[in-house]
Amino acid sequence: MGGKTRLLTAVALSAAMLAIAGCNEQEQGRVLYHDKGVYQGEPDSPLADETVDTLRQRALNQRG
């Protein structure tokens, strides 16, 4: 019976380690329930005026 007890202990410890490893700090506080049609992420940072001008110019070039 000593072998079965050791095996059971090893399996229990392995399961506990996997459960603890699954608690990734980066995933804490994330949105778990989503509202349809509502963006719940962080707002985007505004673009610099120069970047906006460059994008406008590229769009005009693609227009033909």
PQR file of N, CA, C, O and H, with PARSE charges and radii, in Angstrom:
ATOM      1  N   MET A   1       0.818  -1.200   0.000 -0.4000 1.5000
ATOM      2  CA  MET A   1       0.000   0.000   0.000 -0.0000 2.0000
ATOM      3  C   MET A   1       0.858   1.258   0.000  0.5500 1.7000
ATOM      4  O   MET A   1       0.356   2.328  -0.344 -0.5500 1.4000
ATOM      5  N   GLY A   2       2.109   1.171   0.366 -0.4000 1.5000
ATOM      6  CA  GLY A   2       2.979   2.339   0.397 -0.0000 2.0000
ATOM      7  C   GLY A   2       3.167   2.939  -0.985  0.5500 1.7000
ATOM      8  O   GLY A   2       3.266   4.158  -1.122 -0.5500 1.4000
ATOM      9  H   GLY A   2       2.516   0.302   0.645  0.4000 1.0000
ATOM     10  N   GLY A   3       3.217   2.093  -2.015 -0.4000 1.5000
ATOM     11  CA  GLY A   3       3.396   2.575  -3.385 -0.0000 2.0000
ATOM     12  C   GLY A   3       2.194   3.359  -3.869  0.5500 1.7000
ATOM     13  O   GLY A   3       2.336   4.377  -4.546 -0.5500 1.4000
ATOM     14  H   GLY A   3       3.137   1.103  -1.903  0.4000 1.0000
ATOM     15  N   LYS A   4       0.998   2.876  -3.515 -0.4000 1.5000
ATOM     16  CA  LYS A   4      -0.225   3.574  -3.921 -0.0000 2.0000
ATOM     17  C   LYS A   4      -0.330   4.929  -3.224  0.5500 1.7000
ATOM     18  O   LYS A   4      -0.776   5.909  -3.820 -0.5500 1.4000
ATOM     19  H   LYS A   4       0.882   2.049  -2.965  0.4000 1.0000
ATOM     20  N   THR A   5       0.078   4.975  -1.978 -0.4000 1.5000
ATOM     21  CA  THR A   5       0.017   6.236  -1.228 -0.0000 2.0000
ATOM     22  C   THR A   5       0.975   7.257  -1.828  0.5500 1.7000
ATOM     23  O   THR A   5       0.637   8.433  -1.965 -0.5500 1.4000
ATOM     24  H   THR A   5       0.441   4.179  -1.494  0.4000 1.0000
ATOM     25  N   ARG A   6       2.173   6.799  -2.183 -0.4000 1.5000
ATOM     26  CA  ARG A   6       3.144   7.698  -2.799 -0.0000 2.0000
ATOM     27  C   ARG A   6       2.630   8.207  -4.142  0.5500 1.7000
ATOM     28  O   ARG A   6       2.746   9.392  -4.455 -0.5500 1.4000
ATOM     29  H   ARG A   6       2.448   5.844  -2.071  0.4000 1.0000
ATOM     30  N   LEU A   7       2.064   7.301  -4.928 -0.4000 1.5000
ATOM     31  CA  LEU A   7       1.538   7.681  -6.240 -0.0000 2.0000
ATOM     32  C   LEU A   7       0.404   8.689  -6.079  0.5500 1.7000
ATOM     33  O   LEU A   7       0.349   9.685  -6.800 -0.5500 1.4000
ATOM     34  H   LEU A   7       1.970   6.338  -4.674  0.4000 1.0000
ATOM     35  N   LEU A   8      -0.488   8.436  -5.146 -0.4000 1.5000
ATOM     36  CA  LEU A   8      -1.602   9.345  -4.900 -0.0000 2.0000
ATOM     37  C   LEU A   8      -1.089  10.708  -4.428  0.5500 1.7000
ATOM     38  O   LEU A   8      -1.607  11.744  -4.843 -0.5500 1.4000
ATOM     39  H   LEU A   8      -0.443   7.627  -4.560  0.4000 1.0000
ATOM     40  N   THR A   9      -0.093  10.706  -3.579 -0.4000 1.5000
ATOM     41  CA  THR A   9       0.493  11.956  -3.097 -0.0000 2.0000
ATOM     42  C   THR A   9       1.143  12.716  -4.242  0.5500 1.7000
ATOM     43  O   THR A   9       0.988  13.932  -4.346 -0.5500 1.4000
ATOM     44  H   THR A   9       0.328   9.864  -3.242  0.4000 1.0000
ATOM     45  N   ALA A  10       1.866  12.011  -5.101 -0.4000 1.5000
ATOM     46  CA  ALA A  10       2.521  12.646  -6.246 -0.0000 2.0000
ATOM     47  C   ALA A  10       1.490  13.234  -7.200  0.5500 1.7000
ATOM     48  O   ALA A  10       1.679  14.338  -7.709 -0.5500 1.4000
ATOM     49  H   ALA A  10       1.992  11.023  -5.017  0.4000 1.0000
ATOM     50  N   VAL A  11       0.415  12.519  -7.444 -0.4000 1.5000
ATOM     51  CA  VAL A  11      -0.646  13.009  -8.327 -0.0000 2.0000
ATOM     52  C   VAL A  11      -1.319  14.233  -7.710  0.5500 1.7000
ATOM     53  O   VAL A  11      -1.593  15.208  -8.410 -0.5500 1.4000
ATOM     54  H   VAL A  11       0.261  11.621  -7.030  0.4000 1.0000
ATOM     55  N   ALA A  12      -1.584  14.189  -6.422 -0.4000 1.5000
ATOM     56  CA  ALA A  12      -2.220  15.320  -5.745 -0.0000 2.0000
ATOM     57  C   ALA A  12      -1.315  16.547  -5.776  0.5500 1.7000
ATOM     58  O   ALA A  12      -1.793  17.655  -6.021 -0.5500 1.4000
ATOM     59  H   ALA A  12      -1.361  13.397  -5.853  0.4000 1.0000
ATOM     60  N   LEU A  13      -0.029  16.372  -5.533 -0.4000 1.5000
ATOM     61  CA  LEU A  13       0.901  17.491  -5.590 -0.0000 2.0000
ATOM     62  C   LEU A  13       1.011  18.060  -7.002  0.5500 1.7000
ATOM     63  O   LEU A  13       1.082  19.275  -7.184 -0.5500 1.4000
ATOM     64  H   LEU A  13       0.359  15.472  -5.334  0.4000 1.0000
ATOM     65  N   SER A  14       1.024  17.189  -7.988 -0.4000 1.5000
ATOM     66  CA  SER A  14       1.085  17.646  -9.374 -0.0000 2.0000
ATOM     67  C   SER A  14      -0.158  18.446  -9.736  0.5500 1.7000
ATOM     68  O   SER A  14      -0.064  19.486 -10.388 -0.5500 1.4000
ATOM     69  H   SER A  14       0.965  16.201  -7.841  0.4000 1.0000
ATOM     70  N   ALA A  15      -1.315  17.968  -9.317 -0.4000 1.5000
ATOM     71  CA  ALA A  15      -2.558  18.683  -9.593 -0.0000 2.0000
ATOM     72  C   ALA A  15      -2.570  20.041  -8.902  0.5500 1.7000
ATOM     73  O   ALA A  15      -3.026  21.029  -9.478 -0.5500 1.4000
ATOM     74  H   ALA A  15      -1.392  17.123  -8.788  0.4000 1.0000
ATOM     75  N   ALA A  16      -2.071  20.093  -7.667 -0.4000 1.5000
ATOM     76  CA  ALA A  16      -2.015  21.362  -6.934 -0.0000 2.0000
ATOM     77  C   ALA A  16      -1.063  22.339  -7.617  0.5500 1.7000
ATOM     78  O   ALA A  16      -1.362  23.529  -7.705 -0.5500 1.4000
ATOM     79  H   ALA A  16      -1.701  19.290  -7.199  0.4000 1.0000
ATOM     80  N   MET A  17       0.072  21.854  -8.098 -0.4000 1.5000
ATOM     81  CA  MET A  17       1.026  22.721  -8.777 -0.0000 2.0000
ATOM     82  C   MET A  17       0.443  23.266 -10.080  0.5500 1.7000
ATOM     83  O   MET A  17       0.654  24.434 -10.406 -0.5500 1.4000
ATOM     84  H   MET A  17       0.315  20.887  -8.026  0.4000 1.0000
ATOM     85  N   LEU A  18      -0.280  22.444 -10.821 -0.4000 1.5000
ATOM     86  CA  LEU A  18      -0.913  22.902 -12.050 -0.0000 2.0000
ATOM     87  C   LEU A  18      -1.989  23.941 -11.756  0.5500 1.7000
ATOM     88  O   LEU A  18      -2.131  24.917 -12.494 -0.5500 1.4000
ATOM     89  H   LEU A  18      -0.451  21.495 -10.556  0.4000 1.0000
ATOM     90  N   ALA A  19      -2.744  23.737 -10.688 -0.4000 1.5000
ATOM     91  CA  ALA A  19      -3.789  24.692 -10.318 -0.0000 2.0000
ATOM     92  C   ALA A  19      -3.171  26.031  -9.930  0.5500 1.7000
ATOM     93  O   ALA A  19      -3.692  27.081 -10.303 -0.5500 1.4000
ATOM     94  H   ALA A  19      -2.629  22.944 -10.088  0.4000 1.0000
ATOM     95  N   ILE A  20      -2.085  26.007  -9.198 -0.4000 1.5000
ATOM     96  CA  ILE A  20      -1.420  27.240  -8.787 -0.0000 2.0000
ATOM     97  C   ILE A  20      -0.798  27.932  -9.999  0.5500 1.7000
ATOM     98  O   ILE A  20      -0.854  29.157 -10.109 -0.5500 1.4000
ATOM     99  H   ILE A  20      -1.661  25.154  -8.895  0.4000 1.0000
ATOM    100  N   ALA A  21      -0.213  27.165 -10.898 -0.4000 1.5000
ATOM    101  CA  ALA A  21       0.398  27.739 -12.094 -0.0000 2.0000
ATOM    102  C   ALA A  21      -0.659  28.357 -13.002  0.5500 1.7000
ATOM    103  O   ALA A  21      -0.351  29.268 -13.771 -0.5500 1.4000
ATOM    104  H   ALA A  21      -0.168  26.171 -10.809  0.4000 1.0000
ATOM    105  N   GLY A  22      -1.887  27.883 -12.926 -0.4000 1.5000
ATOM    106  CA  GLY A  22      -2.973  28.423 -13.738 -0.0000 2.0000
ATOM    107  C   GLY A  22      -3.445  29.784 -13.276  0.5500 1.7000
ATOM    108  O   GLY A  22      -4.211  30.439 -13.983 -0.5500 1.4000
ATOM    109  H   GLY A  22      -2.137  27.144 -12.302  0.4000 1.0000
ATOM    110  N   CYS A  23      -3.015  30.222 -12.120 -0.4000 1.5000
ATOM    111  CA  CYS A  23      -3.399  31.527 -11.584 -0.0000 2.0000
ATOM    112  C   CYS A  23      -2.408  32.583 -12.063  0.5500 1.7000
ATOM    113  O   CYS A  23      -1.699  33.186 -11.257 -0.5500 1.4000
ATOM    114  H   CYS A  23      -2.394  29.689 -11.546  0.4000 1.0000
ATOM    115  N   ASN A  24      -2.360  32.801 -13.346 -0.4000 1.5000
ATOM    116  CA  ASN A  24      -1.437  33.749 -13.950 -0.0000 2.0000
ATOM    117  C   ASN A  24      -1.830  35.168 -13.565  0.5500 1.7000
ATOM    118  O   ASN A  24      -2.990  35.553 -13.717 -0.5500 1.4000
ATOM    119  H   ASN A  24      -2.936  32.312 -14.000  0.4000 1.0000
ATOM    120  N   GLU A  25      -0.889  35.939 -13.074 -0.4000 1.5000
ATOM    121  CA  GLU A  25      -1.169  37.293 -12.599 -0.0000 2.0000
ATOM    122  C   GLU A  25      -1.666  38.199 -13.722  0.5500 1.7000
ATOM    123  O   GLU A  25      -2.457  39.108 -13.473 -0.5500 1.4000
ATOM    124  H   GLU A  25       0.053  35.627 -12.950  0.4000 1.0000
ATOM    125  N   GLN A  26      -1.215  37.964 -14.952 -0.4000 1.5000
ATOM    126  CA  GLN A  26      -1.628  38.788 -16.079 -0.0000 2.0000
ATOM    127  C   GLN A  26      -3.110  38.616 -16.407  0.5500 1.7000
ATOM    128  O   GLN A  26      -3.714  39.503 -17.010 -0.5500 1.4000
ATOM    129  H   GLN A  26      -0.572  37.225 -15.154  0.4000 1.0000
ATOM    130  N   GLU A  27      -3.693  37.504 -16.023 -0.4000 1.5000
ATOM    131  CA  GLU A  27      -5.082  37.241 -16.348 -0.0000 2.0000
ATOM    132  C   GLU A  27      -6.039  37.700 -15.256  0.5500 1.7000
ATOM    133  O   GLU A  27      -7.253  37.556 -15.403 -0.5500 1.4000
ATOM    134  H   GLU A  27      -3.203  36.783 -15.533  0.4000 1.0000
ATOM    135  N   GLN A  28      -5.526  38.238 -14.187 -0.4000 1.5000
ATOM    136  CA  GLN A  28      -6.376  38.701 -13.105 -0.0000 2.0000
ATOM    137  C   GLN A  28      -7.023  40.026 -13.502  0.5500 1.7000
ATOM    138  O   GLN A  28      -6.369  40.889 -14.088 -0.5500 1.4000
ATOM    139  H   GLN A  28      -4.540  38.355 -14.067  0.4000 1.0000
ATOM    140  N   GLY A  29      -8.292  40.184 -13.186 -0.4000 1.5000
ATOM    141  CA  GLY A  29      -9.005  41.422 -13.454 -0.0000 2.0000
ATOM    142  C   GLY A  29      -9.453  41.591 -14.896  0.5500 1.7000
ATOM    143  O   GLY A  29      -9.921  42.670 -15.259 -0.5500 1.4000
ATOM    144  H   GLY A  29      -8.824  39.484 -12.710  0.4000 1.0000
ATOM    145  N   ARG A  30      -9.327  40.573 -15.726 -0.4000 1.5000
ATOM    146  CA  ARG A  30      -9.770  40.710 -17.108 -0.0000 2.0000
ATOM    147  C   ARG A  30     -11.275  40.512 -17.201  0.5500 1.7000
ATOM    148  O   ARG A  30     -11.891  39.952 -16.293 -0.5500 1.4000
ATOM    149  H   ARG A  30      -8.947  39.696 -15.430  0.4000 1.0000
ATOM    150  N   VAL A  31     -11.855  40.963 -18.281 -0.4000 1.5000
ATOM    151  CA  VAL A  31     -13.296  40.877 -18.480 -0.0000 2.0000
ATOM    152  C   VAL A  31     -13.674  39.432 -18.755  0.5500 1.7000
ATOM    153  O   VAL A  31     -13.126  38.799 -19.658 -0.5500 1.4000
ATOM    154  H   VAL A  31     -11.355  41.418 -19.018  0.4000 1.0000
ATOM    155  N   LEU A  32     -14.605  38.916 -17.980 -0.4000 1.5000
ATOM    156  CA  LEU A  32     -15.053  37.540 -18.172 -0.0000 2.0000
ATOM    157  C   LEU A  32     -16.404  37.463 -18.859  0.5500 1.7000
ATOM    158  O   LEU A  32     -16.713  36.473 -19.522 -0.5500 1.4000
ATOM    159  H   LEU A  32     -15.050  39.430 -17.246  0.4000 1.0000
ATOM    160  N   TYR A  33     -17.201  38.493 -18.705 -0.4000 1.5000
ATOM    161  CA  TYR A  33     -18.528  38.522 -19.309 -0.0000 2.0000
ATOM    162  C   TYR A  33     -18.607  39.720 -20.244  0.5500 1.7000
ATOM    163  O   TYR A  33     -18.317  40.848 -19.845 -0.5500 1.4000
ATOM    164  H   TYR A  33     -16.951  39.298 -18.167  0.4000 1.0000
ATOM    165  N   HIS A  34     -18.994  39.474 -21.470 -0.4000 1.5000
ATOM    166  CA  HIS A  34     -19.003  40.513 -22.488 -0.0000 2.0000
ATOM    167  C   HIS A  34     -20.429  40.968 -22.774  0.5500 1.7000
ATOM    168  O   HIS A  34     -21.358  40.161 -22.813 -0.5500 1.4000
ATOM    169  H   HIS A  34     -19.230  38.558 -21.794  0.4000 1.0000
ATOM    170  N   ASP A  35     -20.588  42.280 -22.974 -0.4000 1.5000
ATOM    171  CA  ASP A  35     -21.862  42.844 -23.391 -0.0000 2.0000
ATOM    172  C   ASP A  35     -21.807  43.021 -24.898  0.5500 1.7000
ATOM    173  O   ASP A  35     -20.872  43.628 -25.420 -0.5500 1.4000
ATOM    174  H   ASP A  35     -19.833  42.935 -22.943  0.4000 1.0000
ATOM    175  N   LYS A  36     -22.803  42.496 -25.600 -0.4000 1.5000
ATOM    176  CA  LYS A  36     -22.826  42.563 -27.046 -0.0000 2.0000
ATOM    177  C   LYS A  36     -22.869  44.019 -27.508  0.5500 1.7000
ATOM    178  O   LYS A  36     -23.718  44.799 -27.074 -0.5500 1.4000
ATOM    179  H   LYS A  36     -23.563  42.004 -25.176  0.4000 1.0000
ATOM    180  N   GLY A  37     -21.947  44.365 -28.387 -0.4000 1.5000
ATOM    181  CA  GLY A  37     -21.911  45.701 -28.952 -0.0000 2.0000
ATOM    182  C   GLY A  37     -21.242  46.747 -28.086  0.5500 1.7000
ATOM    183  O   GLY A  37     -21.266  47.929 -28.429 -0.5500 1.4000
ATOM    184  H   GLY A  37     -21.258  43.732 -28.739  0.4000 1.0000
ATOM    185  N   VAL A  38     -20.643  46.346 -26.967 -0.4000 1.5000
ATOM    186  CA  VAL A  38     -20.003  47.307 -26.070 -0.0000 2.0000
ATOM    187  C   VAL A  38     -18.529  46.926 -25.923  0.5500 1.7000
ATOM    188  O   VAL A  38     -18.204  45.830 -25.466 -0.5500 1.4000
ATOM    189  H   VAL A  38     -20.624  45.386 -26.688  0.4000 1.0000
ATOM    190  N   TYR A  39     -17.636  47.853 -26.319 -0.4000 1.5000
ATOM    191  CA  TYR A  39     -16.199  47.610 -26.171 -0.0000 2.0000
ATOM    192  C   TYR A  39     -15.820  47.870 -24.723  0.5500 1.7000
ATOM    193  O   TYR A  39     -16.060  48.959 -24.202 -0.5500 1.4000
ATOM    194  H   TYR A  39     -17.901  48.743 -26.690  0.4000 1.0000
ATOM    195  N   GLN A  40     -15.231  46.882 -24.074 -0.4000 1.5000
ATOM    196  CA  GLN A  40     -14.908  47.006 -22.661 -0.0000 2.0000
ATOM    197  C   GLN A  40     -13.412  47.042 -22.402  0.5500 1.7000
ATOM    198  O   GLN A  40     -12.972  46.932 -21.257 -0.5500 1.4000
ATOM    199  H   GLN A  40     -15.036  45.997 -24.497  0.4000 1.0000
ATOM    200  N   GLY A  41     -12.636  47.193 -23.453 -0.4000 1.5000
ATOM    201  CA  GLY A  41     -11.191  47.249 -23.291 -0.0000 2.0000
ATOM    202  C   GLY A  41     -10.731  48.652 -22.944  0.5500 1.7000
ATOM    203  O   GLY A  41     -11.532  49.577 -22.805 -0.5500 1.4000
ATOM    204  H   GLY A  41     -12.993  47.282 -24.383  0.4000 1.0000
ATOM    205  N   GLU A  42      -9.418  48.785 -22.807 -0.4000 1.5000
ATOM    206  CA  GLU A  42      -8.846  50.092 -22.514 -0.0000 2.0000
ATOM    207  C   GLU A  42      -8.916  50.962 -23.763  0.5500 1.7000
ATOM    208  O   GLU A  42      -8.767  50.458 -24.876 -0.5500 1.4000
ATOM    209  H   GLU A  42      -8.767  48.034 -22.919  0.4000 1.0000
ATOM    210  N   PRO A  43      -9.139  52.258 -23.590 -0.5600 1.5000
ATOM    211  CA  PRO A  43      -9.206  53.140 -24.768  0.2800 2.0000
ATOM    212  C   PRO A  43      -7.846  53.238 -25.453  0.5500 1.7000
ATOM    213  O   PRO A  43      -6.798  53.149 -24.813 -0.5500 1.4000
ATOM    214  N   ASP A  44      -7.893  53.424 -26.775 -0.4000 1.5000
ATOM    215  CA  ASP A  44      -6.663  53.579 -27.550 -0.0000 2.0000
ATOM    216  C   ASP A  44      -6.033  54.934 -27.262  0.5500 1.7000
ATOM    217  O   ASP A  44      -6.723  55.907 -26.956 -0.5500 1.4000
ATOM    218  H   ASP A  44      -8.744  53.496 -27.295  0.4000 1.0000
ATOM    219  N   SER A  45      -4.718  54.976 -27.365 -0.4000 1.5000
ATOM    220  CA  SER A  45      -4.035  56.261 -27.203 -0.0000 2.0000
ATOM    221  C   SER A  45      -4.217  57.057 -28.497  0.5500 1.7000
ATOM    222  O   SER A  45      -4.241  56.476 -29.582 -0.5500 1.4000
ATOM    223  H   SER A  45      -4.158  54.186 -27.614  0.4000 1.0000
ATOM    224  N   PRO A  46      -4.344  58.372 -28.390 -0.5600 1.5000
ATOM    225  CA  PRO A  46      -4.552  59.179 -29.601  0.2800 2.0000
ATOM    226  C   PRO A  46      -3.305  59.171 -30.489  0.5500 1.7000
ATOM    227  O   PRO A  46      -2.178  59.065 -30.005 -0.5500 1.4000
ATOM    228  N   LEU A  47      -3.536  59.287 -31.793 -0.4000 1.5000
ATOM    229  CA  LEU A  47      -2.429  59.315 -32.747 -0.0000 2.0000
ATOM    230  C   LEU A  47      -1.868  60.724 -32.843  0.5500 1.7000
ATOM    231  O   LEU A  47      -2.578  61.712 -32.659 -0.5500 1.4000
ATOM    232  H   LEU A  47      -4.451  59.373 -32.186  0.4000 1.0000
ATOM    233  N   ALA A  48      -0.590  60.791 -33.133 -0.4000 1.5000
ATOM    234  CA  ALA A  48       0.055  62.083 -33.346 -0.0000 2.0000
ATOM    235  C   ALA A  48      -0.468  62.686 -34.644  0.5500 1.7000
ATOM    236  O   ALA A  48      -0.857  61.956 -35.556 -0.5500 1.4000
ATOM    237  H   ALA A  48      -0.012  59.988 -33.282  0.4000 1.0000
ATOM    238  N   ASP A  49      -0.481  64.011 -34.733 -0.4000 1.5000
ATOM    239  CA  ASP A  49      -0.984  64.697 -35.930 -0.0000 2.0000
ATOM    240  C   ASP A  49      -0.214  64.273 -37.169  0.5500 1.7000
ATOM    241  O   ASP A  49      -0.796  64.125 -38.244 -0.5500 1.4000
ATOM    242  H   ASP A  49      -0.165  64.604 -33.992  0.4000 1.0000
ATOM    243  N   GLU A  50       1.085  64.077 -37.026 -0.4000 1.5000
ATOM    244  CA  GLU A  50       1.903  63.656 -38.165 -0.0000 2.0000
ATOM    245  C   GLU A  50       1.474  62.273 -38.667  0.5500 1.7000
ATOM    246  O   GLU A  50       1.432  62.040 -39.875 -0.5500 1.4000
ATOM    247  H   GLU A  50       1.558  64.197 -36.153  0.4000 1.0000
ATOM    248  N   THR A  51       1.162  61.372 -37.763 -0.4000 1.5000
ATOM    249  CA  THR A  51       0.714  60.029 -38.139 -0.0000 2.0000
ATOM    250  C   THR A  51      -0.631  60.092 -38.853  0.5500 1.7000
ATOM    251  O   THR A  51      -0.843  59.382 -39.836 -0.5500 1.4000
ATOM    252  H   THR A  51       1.196  61.561 -36.782  0.4000 1.0000
ATOM    253  N   VAL A  52      -1.537  60.932 -38.371 -0.4000 1.5000
ATOM    254  CA  VAL A  52      -2.852  61.088 -39.010 -0.0000 2.0000
ATOM    255  C   VAL A  52      -2.683  61.637 -40.419  0.5500 1.7000
ATOM    256  O   VAL A  52      -3.343  61.174 -41.350 -0.5500 1.4000
ATOM    257  H   VAL A  52      -1.365  61.508 -37.572  0.4000 1.0000
ATOM    258  N   ASP A  53      -1.803  62.621 -40.583 -0.4000 1.5000
ATOM    259  CA  ASP A  53      -1.562  63.184 -41.913 -0.0000 2.0000
ATOM    260  C   ASP A  53      -0.988  62.137 -42.858  0.5500 1.7000
ATOM    261  O   ASP A  53      -1.382  62.069 -44.022 -0.5500 1.4000
ATOM    262  H   ASP A  53      -1.266  62.997 -39.827  0.4000 1.0000
ATOM    263  N   THR A  54      -0.063  61.324 -42.367 -0.4000 1.5000
ATOM    264  CA  THR A  54       0.526  60.263 -43.189 -0.0000 2.0000
ATOM    265  C   THR A  54      -0.533  59.256 -43.623  0.5500 1.7000
ATOM    266  O   THR A  54      -0.546  58.831 -44.778 -0.5500 1.4000
ATOM    267  H   THR A  54       0.257  61.379 -41.421  0.4000 1.0000
ATOM    268  N   LEU A  55      -1.412  58.876 -42.717 -0.4000 1.5000
ATOM    269  CA  LEU A  55      -2.468  57.920 -43.050 -0.0000 2.0000
ATOM    270  C   LEU A  55      -3.455  58.509 -44.053  0.5500 1.7000
ATOM    271  O   LEU A  55      -3.921  57.813 -44.956 -0.5500 1.4000
ATOM    272  H   LEU A  55      -1.402  59.222 -41.779  0.4000 1.0000
ATOM    273  N   ARG A  56      -3.769  59.794 -43.892 -0.4000 1.5000
ATOM    274  CA  ARG A  56      -4.670  60.445 -44.857 -0.0000 2.0000
ATOM    275  C   ARG A  56      -4.050  60.451 -46.248  0.5500 1.7000
ATOM    276  O   ARG A  56      -4.727  60.183 -47.241 -0.5500 1.4000
ATOM    277  H   ARG A  56      -3.390  60.358 -43.159  0.4000 1.0000
ATOM    278  N   GLN A  57      -2.758  60.758 -46.312 -0.4000 1.5000
ATOM    279  CA  GLN A  57      -2.070  60.785 -47.599 -0.0000 2.0000
ATOM    280  C   GLN A  57      -2.065  59.408 -48.251  0.5500 1.7000
ATOM    281  O   GLN A  57      -2.263  59.288 -49.460 -0.5500 1.4000
ATOM    282  H   GLN A  57      -2.208  60.975 -45.506  0.4000 1.0000
ATOM    283  N   ARG A  58      -1.838  58.371 -47.451 -0.4000 1.5000
ATOM    284  CA  ARG A  58      -1.862  57.005 -47.999 -0.0000 2.0000
ATOM    285  C   ARG A  58      -3.241  56.652 -48.523  0.5500 1.7000
ATOM    286  O   ARG A  58      -3.364  56.007 -49.564 -0.5500 1.4000
ATOM    287  H   ARG A  58      -1.677  58.469 -46.469  0.4000 1.0000
ATOM    288  N   ALA A  59      -4.281  57.069 -47.812 -0.4000 1.5000
ATOM    289  CA  ALA A  59      -5.652  56.793 -48.264 -0.0000 2.0000
ATOM    290  C   ALA A  59      -5.941  57.509 -49.579  0.5500 1.7000
ATOM    291  O   ALA A  59      -6.577  56.950 -50.474 -0.5500 1.4000
ATOM    292  H   ALA A  59      -4.181  57.594 -46.966  0.4000 1.0000
ATOM    293  N   LEU A  60      -5.469  58.750 -49.688 -0.4000 1.5000
ATOM    294  CA  LEU A  60      -5.674  59.486 -50.929 -0.0000 2.0000
ATOM    295  C   LEU A  60      -4.930  58.821 -52.091  0.5500 1.7000
ATOM    296  O   LEU A  60      -5.435  58.772 -53.213 -0.5500 1.4000
ATOM    297  H   LEU A  60      -4.953  59.203 -48.961  0.4000 1.0000
ATOM    298  N   ASN A  61      -3.732  58.313 -51.813 -0.4000 1.5000
ATOM    299  CA  ASN A  61      -2.963  57.625 -52.861 -0.0000 2.0000
ATOM    300  C   ASN A  61      -3.651  56.338 -53.318  0.5500 1.7000
ATOM    301  O   ASN A  61      -3.564  55.973 -54.490 -0.5500 1.4000
ATOM    302  H   ASN A  61      -3.322  58.352 -50.902  0.4000 1.0000
ATOM    303  N   GLN A  62      -4.321  55.664 -52.418 -0.4000 1.5000
ATOM    304  CA  GLN A  62      -4.991  54.411 -52.761 -0.0000 2.0000
ATOM    305  C   GLN A  62      -6.268  54.677 -53.559  0.5500 1.7000
ATOM    306  O   GLN A  62      -6.727  53.818 -54.312 -0.5500 1.4000
ATOM    307  H   GLN A  62      -4.392  55.962 -51.465  0.4000 1.0000
ATOM    308  N   ARG A  63      -6.830  55.860 -53.392 -0.4000 1.5000
ATOM    309  CA  ARG A  63      -8.049  56.235 -54.102 -0.0000 2.0000
ATOM    310  C   ARG A  63      -7.815  56.332 -55.609  0.5500 1.7000
ATOM    311  O   ARG A  63      -8.685  56.026 -56.424 -0.5500 1.4000
ATOM    312  H   ARG A  63      -6.457  56.558 -52.781  0.4000 1.0000
ATOM    313  N   GLY A  64      -6.625  56.762 -55.931 -0.4000 1.5000
ATOM    314  CA  GLY A  64      -6.294  56.846 -57.344 -0.0000 2.0000
ATOM    315  C   GLY A  64      -6.453  58.185 -57.836  0.5500 1.7000
ATOM    316  O   GLY A  64      -6.216  58.441 -59.017 -0.5500 1.4000
ATOM    317  H   GLY A  64      -5.918  57.011 -55.268  0.4000 1.0000
TER
END
